[in-house]
Amino acid sequence: MRWETKYILPEHREAILKQKEERSRRTRKELDEQRWGEINELITDCYEFRVPIKLHLFDYHEDLIIQGVIEKVDPIGSRLMINGDWFKVENIQEAE
């Protein structure tokens, strides 16, 4: 006789979901100093001349692409406001 159950204890379910989430997490690609300089120059030009910019941002679970005009720059908090939302500069992976 074989004993089976379809019931999972809540603690086990949480552990399984956490493991699944950790496996699907992405890693942040490191940009070199030259690339950061290019991105910074592009951000400065787009902000100064009110030109739309397209940013690829790091996220652990999905691709984030933001397009729009940079409305504000917060150099102390190291973030940009685009379309009314703040985005951290450290999360930028690519800029066009």
Secondary structure, DSSP 8 states (H G I E B T S, - for coil): ---------HHHHHHHHHHHHHHH--------HHHHHHHHHHHHHHHHHT--EEEEE--SSS-EEEEE-EEEEETTTTEEEETTEEEEGGGEEEE-
